[in-house]
Amino acid sequence: MLDRSRGSRLSAAGIVLLFACAILAPRLAAAQDPDADRELNLAEPDFTLAALPTTLRLPARAFSFRLTHRFSRPIALGTVGDFFADFFGMDGAARIGLELRYGLRPGTQVVAHRTNDRSIQLLGQQQLVRRGAAPVSVHALLAAEGANNFSEDFSGAIGAVVSRAFSGHGAVYLQPVFVVNVNPDAAVPARENRTAVVGVGARVRLGGSRVYLVAEAAPQVAGADAGVDHVSVGIERRAGGHMFQLTVSNALGTTLRQIARGGANRGDWHIGFNLSRKFY
């Protein structure tokens, strides 16, 4: 019998192989002028909602950077006075993530995301269906995550992002994702170590402004069910190539495995923010 460490490494190798196949496979998307990817998309201005990905295309050979920050202090801990005394939770610890996204070719992007618990997620996103004249777009997702700087406790995720855009006003999303090795405890039954989640989300532009409202949830529909399902809401403002977002969420996760795990305790909500910058 394979030990857990070796099995985890084999799983990670399989994920890398699948990722390579997805990148090298023939594109199913319709042809499109690559320069159009550099134009501002008012319905879909960023590559994520609060934590879940969107279907915004990244131009080939272009970069995007994102900083995620979730304060670990629950809003309801202690009294209202305690909350203000702790400066809205900012005096405590936080889950921080750094992300770099690169456009490998038109319709294909790769992402490296590291959080300060030493988890690293490597993700590939491939456009399958381009909306063109229709308002629907479909992307495939494939990700591998490892703890302790991608050296142990490997996890894999495969899924899709389906979006429906409303010209200049926002978009809605459906995101089925299957994740293996969700629970870091090796003793749990197999059913509790994999899960399927169906993410849903929306981004709505307020009038003709640069301000958007964002909401997302990732309920588990099969498999692991410890904790509470991930939910996040936020408000954001676009400023040139920057997007600043203030969030309230019941979980601290920003990788697919962390999102699938959800929050620890029902009723715990955390303040956070995202800051993203496009370099094109």
C-alpha positions as CSV (number, residue, x, y, z in Angstrom):
1,M,0.0,0.0,0.0
2,L,1.3,3.5,-0.8
3,D,1.9,5.7,2.1
4,R,0.1,9.0,2.3
5,S,3.1,11.1,1.4
6,R,3.8,9.1,-1.7
7,G,0.1,9.0,-2.7
8,S,-0.1,12.7,-2.3
9,R,2.8,13.3,-4.6
10,L,1.3,11.0,-7.2
11,S,-1.9,12.9,-7.0
12,A,0.0,16.1,-7.4
13,A,1.8,14.7,-10.5
14,G,-1.5,13.7,-12.0
15,I,-2.9,17.2,-11.5
16,V,0.2,18.7,-13.2
17,L,-0.2,16.3,-16.1
18,L,-3.9,17.2,-16.5
19,F,-3.0,20.9,-16.3
20,A,-0.4,20.4,-19.1
21,C,-2.9,18.6,-21.2
22,A,-5.5,21.4,-20.7
23,I,-2.9,24.0,-21.7
24,L,-1.8,22.1,-24.8
25,A,-5.2,20.9,-25.9
26,P,-6.8,22.6,-29.0
27,R,-8.8,25.6,-28.1
28,L,-12.6,25.2,-28.2
29,A,-13.2,29.0,-28.0
30,A,-14.1,31.1,-31.0
31,A,-11.5,33.3,-32.5
32,Q,-11.3,36.8,-31.1
33,D,-9.1,39.9,-31.6
34,P,-6.5,39.6,-28.8
35,D,-6.5,43.4,-28.5
36,A,-10.1,43.3,-27.3
37,D,-8.8,41.7,-24.1
38,R,-7.0,44.9,-23.2
39,E,-10.2,47.0,-23.3
40,L,-12.0,47.7,-20.0
41,N,-14.9,45.3,-19.5
42,L,-17.5,47.2,-17.4
43,A,-19.6,44.1,-16.8
44,E,-16.6,42.0,-15.6
45,P,-13.8,44.4,-14.4
46,D,-11.8,41.9,-12.3
47,F,-10.6,38.3,-12.4
48,T,-12.3,37.3,-9.1
49,L,-15.4,38.1,-7.2
50,A,-14.3,38.1,-3.5
51,A,-12.5,34.8,-3.7
52,L,-14.1,32.8,-6.5
53,P,-12.8,33.3,-10.1
54,T,-14.6,35.1,-12.9
55,T,-14.4,34.6,-16.7
56,L,-12.5,37.8,-17.4
57,R,-9.8,37.2,-20.0
58,L,-6.2,38.2,-19.4
59,P,-4.3,39.4,-22.4
60,A,-1.5,37.2,-23.7
61,R,1.9,38.0,-22.0
62,A,0.2,40.4,-19.5
63,F,0.2,40.3,-15.7
64,S,-2.2,40.9,-12.9
65,F,-1.4,41.1,-9.2
66,R,-3.8,40.7,-6.2
67,L,-3.4,41.0,-2.5
68,T,-6.0,39.4,-0.3
69,H,-6.4,40.1,3.4
70,R,-8.9,38.6,5.9
71,F,-8.8,39.6,9.6
72,S,-9.1,36.5,11.8
73,R,-11.0,38.3,14.6
74,P,-14.7,37.7,14.3
75,I,-16.8,40.8,14.2
76,A,-19.1,39.6,17.0
77,L,-16.3,38.6,19.4
78,G,-16.8,40.5,22.7
79,T,-18.7,43.8,22.8
80,V,-19.2,46.5,20.3
81,G,-16.7,48.5,22.3
82,D,-14.2,45.7,22.0
83,F,-14.6,45.7,18.3
84,F,-13.8,49.4,18.0
85,A,-11.0,49.1,20.5
86,D,-9.4,46.4,18.3
87,F,-9.8,48.8,15.4
88,F,-12.4,46.7,13.6
89,G,-10.2,43.6,14.1
90,M,-7.2,45.1,12.4
91,D,-5.1,44.8,15.6
92,G,-5.2,41.0,15.4
93,A,-3.8,38.3,13.1
94,A,-4.9,38.0,9.5
95,R,-4.9,35.5,6.6
96,I,-2.9,37.2,3.8
97,G,-2.6,36.0,0.2
98,L,-0.3,37.2,-2.7
99,E,-1.3,36.3,-6.2
100,L,0.3,36.7,-9.6
101,R,-1.7,35.9,-12.8
102,Y,-0.1,35.6,-16.2
103,G,-1.8,35.4,-19.7
104,L,-0.1,32.4,-21.3
105,R,-2.0,32.9,-24.6
106,P,-5.4,34.4,-25.6
107,G,-8.0,32.6,-23.5
108,T,-5.4,30.9,-21.2
109,Q,-4.1,32.2,-17.9
110,V,-2.1,30.6,-15.1
111,V,-2.1,31.7,-11.5
112,A,0.2,31.3,-8.5
113,H,-1.4,32.2,-5.1
114,R,0.3,31.9,-1.7
115,T,-1.2,32.5,1.7
116,N,0.7,33.2,4.9
117,D,-0.2,29.8,6.3
118,R,2.4,28.6,3.7
119,S,-0.2,27.2,1.3
120,I,0.5,27.6,-2.4
121,Q,-2.1,27.1,-5.1
122,L,-1.1,26.7,-8.8
123,L,-4.1,27.2,-11.1
124,G,-4.8,27.1,-14.8
125,Q,-7.8,28.6,-16.4
126,Q,-8.8,27.9,-20.0
127,Q,-11.6,29.5,-22.0
128,L,-13.9,26.9,-23.6
129,V,-16.8,29.0,-24.9
130,R,-16.5,32.7,-25.7
131,R,-19.7,34.6,-25.5
132,G,-19.1,36.7,-28.7
133,A,-22.5,38.1,-29.6
134,A,-24.1,36.1,-26.8
135,P,-23.7,37.1,-23.2
136,V,-22.5,33.6,-21.9
137,S,-18.9,32.5,-21.3
138,V,-17.5,29.2,-20.0
139,H,-14.0,28.6,-18.6
140,A,-12.4,25.4,-17.2
141,L,-10.4,25.4,-14.0
142,L,-7.6,23.0,-12.9
143,A,-5.6,23.6,-9.7
144,A,-3.1,21.9,-7.4
145,E,-2.4,23.1,-3.9
146,G,0.3,22.1,-1.4
147,A,1.0,23.0,2.2
148,N,4.3,24.1,3.7
149,N,5.3,25.9,0.5
150,F,4.0,23.2,-1.8
151,S,6.0,20.4,-0.2
152,E,3.3,18.2,1.5
153,D,-0.5,17.7,2.0
154,F,-1.3,18.1,-1.7
155,S,-4.8,18.7,-3.0
156,G,-6.4,18.9,-6.5
157,A,-9.4,20.7,-7.9
158,I,-11.2,20.6,-11.2
159,G,-14.2,22.7,-12.2
160,A,-15.7,25.3,-14.4
161,V,-16.9,28.9,-14.4
162,V,-20.1,29.8,-16.3
163,S,-20.9,33.5,-16.6
164,R,-23.8,35.5,-17.9
165,A,-22.9,39.2,-18.5
166,F,-25.3,42.1,-18.6
167,S,-23.8,44.8,-20.8
168,G,-22.0,47.3,-18.7
169,H,-24.0,46.4,-15.6
170,G,-22.4,43.3,-14.1
171,A,-22.5,39.5,-14.3
172,V,-23.8,36.4,-12.6
173,Y,-21.8,33.2,-12.1
174,L,-22.2,29.5,-11.6
175,Q,-19.1,27.5,-10.6
176,P,-19.2,23.7,-10.0
177,V,-15.9,22.6,-8.5
178,F,-14.7,19.2,-7.2
179,V,-11.8,19.1,-4.7
180,V,-9.9,16.2,-3.3
181,N,-7.9,16.0,-0.1
182,V,-9.9,18.8,1.5
183,N,-9.3,17.7,5.1
184,P,-5.7,17.8,6.3
185,D,-6.4,15.1,8.9
186,A,-5.2,11.8,7.4
187,A,-7.5,9.8,9.7
188,V,-10.8,11.0,8.3
189,P,-12.9,8.7,6.0
190,A,-12.5,9.2,2.3
191,R,-16.0,10.7,1.9
192,E,-14.9,13.5,4.3
193,N,-11.7,14.2,2.4
194,R,-13.3,15.2,-0.9
195,T,-16.2,17.5,-1.8
196,A,-18.2,19.0,-4.6
197,V,-19.2,22.6,-4.2
198,V,-21.4,24.7,-6.5
199,G,-20.3,28.3,-6.3
200,V,-22.7,31.1,-7.1
201,G,-22.0,34.8,-7.3
202,A,-22.8,38.2,-8.8
203,R,-21.2,41.6,-9.4
204,V,-23.5,44.5,-9.9
205,R,-22.4,48.0,-11.1
206,L,-24.1,50.9,-9.3
207,G,-25.5,53.0,-12.1
208,G,-22.8,54.5,-14.3
209,S,-20.3,54.7,-11.5
210,R,-17.0,52.9,-10.8
211,V,-18.6,51.2,-7.7
212,Y,-19.8,47.6,-7.7
213,L,-21.5,45.3,-5.2
214,V,-20.2,41.7,-5.0
215,A,-21.7,38.6,-3.4
216,E,-20.7,34.9,-3.6
217,A,-21.3,31.6,-1.9
218,A,-19.8,28.1,-2.3
219,P,-22.2,25.6,-0.7
220,Q,-21.0,22.0,-0.4
221,V,-23.4,19.6,-2.3
222,A,-21.5,16.3,-1.7
223,G,-18.8,14.9,0.4
224,A,-17.1,16.8,3.3
225,D,-19.5,18.9,5.3
226,A,-17.5,20.1,8.4
227,G,-17.8,23.8,9.3
228,V,-20.0,26.2,7.4
229,D,-20.3,27.0,3.7
230,H,-18.3,29.9,2.4
231,V,-20.2,33.2,2.0
232,S,-18.8,36.6,1.2
233,V,-20.2,40.0,0.3
234,G,-18.4,43.2,-0.6
235,I,-18.3,46.6,-2.1
236,E,-15.5,47.8,-4.4
237,R,-14.3,50.7,-6.5
238,R,-12.4,50.7,-9.7
239,A,-9.6,53.3,-10.2
240,G,-7.8,52.9,-13.5
241,G,-6.0,49.5,-13.4
242,H,-6.7,49.1,-9.7
243,M,-9.7,47.5,-7.9
244,F,-10.1,48.0,-4.1
245,Q,-12.7,45.8,-2.4
246,L,-13.9,45.7,1.2
247,T,-15.4,42.4,2.2
248,V,-17.3,40.7,5.0
249,S,-17.1,36.9,5.0
250,N,-17.7,33.9,7.2
251,A,-14.4,32.3,6.2
252,L,-10.8,33.2,5.7
253,G,-10.0,31.1,2.6
254,T,-8.9,32.4,-0.8
255,T,-7.7,29.2,-2.5
256,L,-10.1,26.6,-3.9
257,R,-9.4,24.1,-1.2
258,Q,-9.8,26.8,1.5
259,I,-13.0,27.9,0.0
260,A,-14.3,24.3,-0.1
261,R,-13.6,23.9,3.6
262,G,-15.6,27.0,4.4
263,G,-15.7,28.7,7.7
264,A,-15.0,27.2,11.1
265,N,-17.9,28.4,13.2
266,R,-21.5,29.4,12.4
267,G,-22.1,33.1,13.2
268,D,-18.4,34.2,12.8
269,W,-18.0,37.0,10.3
270,H,-14.7,38.6,9.3
271,I,-13.7,41.9,7.7
272,G,-11.3,41.8,4.9
273,F,-10.2,43.5,1.7
274,N,-8.7,42.7,-1.7
275,L,-6.5,44.9,-3.8
276,S,-5.8,44.1,-7.4
277,R,-3.7,45.7,-10.1
278,K,-3.6,45.0,-13.9
279,F,-0.3,45.5,-15.7
280,Y,-1.5,46.1,-19.3
